[in-house]
């Protein structure tokens, strides 16, 4: 969702006014903040998936050895 909001906020689509909340202070770089948030959340999801997959493999190996 953050990536979609950032895309809508690009200057040639809607601009930052399209994604700014009512009453929010005018800040430059709002699109970049949304893109950074999307990247951080994607990285977090990837790392969480890698950790869960490794934990599953270790649990499966322990169960087979027992």
Buried (B, 14 or more C-beta within 10 A) or exposed (E): EBBEBBBBBBEEEBBBEEBBEEEEEEEEEBBEBBBEBBEEEEEEEEEEEEEEEEEEEEEEEEEEEE
